[in-house]
Amino acid sequence: MKWYKIIPLKMPLDDLLVWARLTQLNTSCYKTTPSTGNNQFTWLNNAPKELWTEANEIFPCLDYWGSESSTIAQEHGPRVCSVWEYHTGAELSPHIDNISGVGGYPGVTSMIIPLIGGFTTSIYTDNTCTEIADSVTYYPGNIFIMRNWEMYHSGKPLSGYRLCLHIFSESECEEQVESIFHD
């Protein structure tokens, strides 16, 4: 079973990097939970319309985290997108995202757009996360889509610093998301 897909980013990477840096300067920072690792920080903002259009050509994206009336939705929706920063030494700890809502999202899969730094994502043979089944490395200029709801996974930046964007799919689009992995 194919667990990921890498698609070339169409819009200019520099435009997204400027938007991400402005998001970091102008919105509240959230430290990630210990379950995903240390030295990581996120910011939430409305995705640029051009990015949102490109992302929705791949699969229907989640406009709001939680209900439209939630605090996060009111502050960061529609078109919710997270800017995710890894400082030196940060790694993504083994975990699985599930449809019941890790972090409050009900999405089916994730889309990651690297802005700075390459990253290797690994999946595990089972929930003990002791044996790696497969790994893939991707870089800025790519859109990385993975089955984060089905497989335990972890990751590691190739250099000391990483900056990326993260968008989730809608929860009711399993067939559309599944078709991505069969192209």
N, C-alpha and C positions, 0 to 999 in steps of 0.2 A: 504494500500500500504506500502510495506517495504521501508524505506528511508535510511537504512544503512546496512552495512555488516562488520563483524569483522572476520579477517582471521589471523591465527598464522603466525608470521614472521619466515621464514626458516633460514636466515643467522644470524650469531652471532651478537647480539645487541652491544657488546663491539667494534666490528669492525666499526660499523656505528657511534658509539659515538666518537671514535678516529677520524674518517673522518670528522664528524661534527665540532669537536673542531679545527682541522687543517683548515677547511674552515673558521671558525670564526677568526682565527689568520692571515690567508693569503689572504682574499678577503675583498672587501669593504662591509661595513654594511649599510643597508637601514632601516630607521625608518619607521614603518608601517604607513599607512594613518589613520587619526582620525576616519574614518568610521569603522575601525576594532578594534579600542581601543588604549589606551595609554600603555606605558611601554612595547612595543613589538618591536622586531628588527628582520630583516631577512638578510640572506646572500645567494647568489646564487653561484652554482658551478655545474660542471658536476658530475652526480651521479656515484658512483662506479659501475663498470660493473656488479658485482654480484647482487647488488641491482636492477639495471636496468633490468637485465634478469628476476629476480623474479617478479618485478612489471609488466613487459610486458607479463608474463604468466597469469596475472590477467586480464589486458586489455591493448590495445595499448596506450603507453604513449607519451605525447607531448615532442618532442625533443627540440624544440625552442619556446621561448615566442616571439610573433610577427613574422615578416618575418625573414628568415635566414640571411638577410643582416642588420637587426636592430642592434643597439649597444648592447643591452642585449644578443641577439643571438650570436654575435661575441665574446662577453666576457664570456658567460656562457653556450653555447650550443656546441655540442648536449648533450642530456641527462640532460636537465635542472632540477635541484632539489633545493628547498629552505630549508635552515635551519631556523627555526622559534623559537625565544626565547621570553618567557614571564617572566618579572621580577615580584617581589612581588607586588601584588595588580592588576596585569593586568588581564583583561577579554576580551573575544572576543565579541564585540558589535553585536547586532542583525543586520543582513544584508542578502542579497541573492547575489550569484555569478551568472552571467548570461552569456550565450553563446556569447553575443555581446562583451564581453571582459573586465571584471573587472580586473584591473591591467595589461591589455594587453594580457591576454591569451584567446584563443578561446576554451578551453577545455570543456568537457561535465560533468565531475565529478572530485572529488579530492580523493587522497589517502594520508592518514596521518600516519606516522610511529613515535609513541612516543618513545623518547629516555630517558627522565627523567621526572618523574611526571605523575600521572593519570590526566584525563581530562573528564569533563562531557559536552557533546554537547546536546543542546536542540533545538527542532523545534517548530514553532509557528502555531497557527490555521489560521492566516491570516497576511497580510502585516502591521497591526498595531503593531504587536509584543507585545501584552499585555497579551495574554494567551498562556501558554506552552501546546502543544499538546502531546509531548513525549520527553523523555531524555534517553541518554545512556552514560555509563561511560566505558572508556577503558584505558589501561595501556601499559607501555613498554613491548615489546614482541608481540604486536598486530599490525596488519595493519587495519586501520579504513577507510572504503570507504563510502562516503555519497552522496546523491543527493543534492549537494550544489547549483545546478542551478535551482531547482524546489521549494525549501522551504526556508523560512526565518529561520535563525538559529543563535545561539549564543553559547558561551561556557565559562567554568570556570575551571581553574586548581584546583586540589584537595589539592595541597600544594602551597607554595609561589612561586615556580619556575617551569617552564616547558620548555623543549627543544624537538622539534620534526622536522621531515622532511616532506616536502609537494611536491607531484608530481601530475600533472594534466593528464587527458586522452586526447587523440586526439579528435578533434571535429567531425570527421566523423565515430565514432564507437558507435553510440547510441545503436544499437542492441546488441553488445557484452557487453556493460556496463549494459544494461537492464537485460541481462541474469544473471548477478551476483546477482541481488536482488531476483531471483526466485529459487536459489539453495537451 
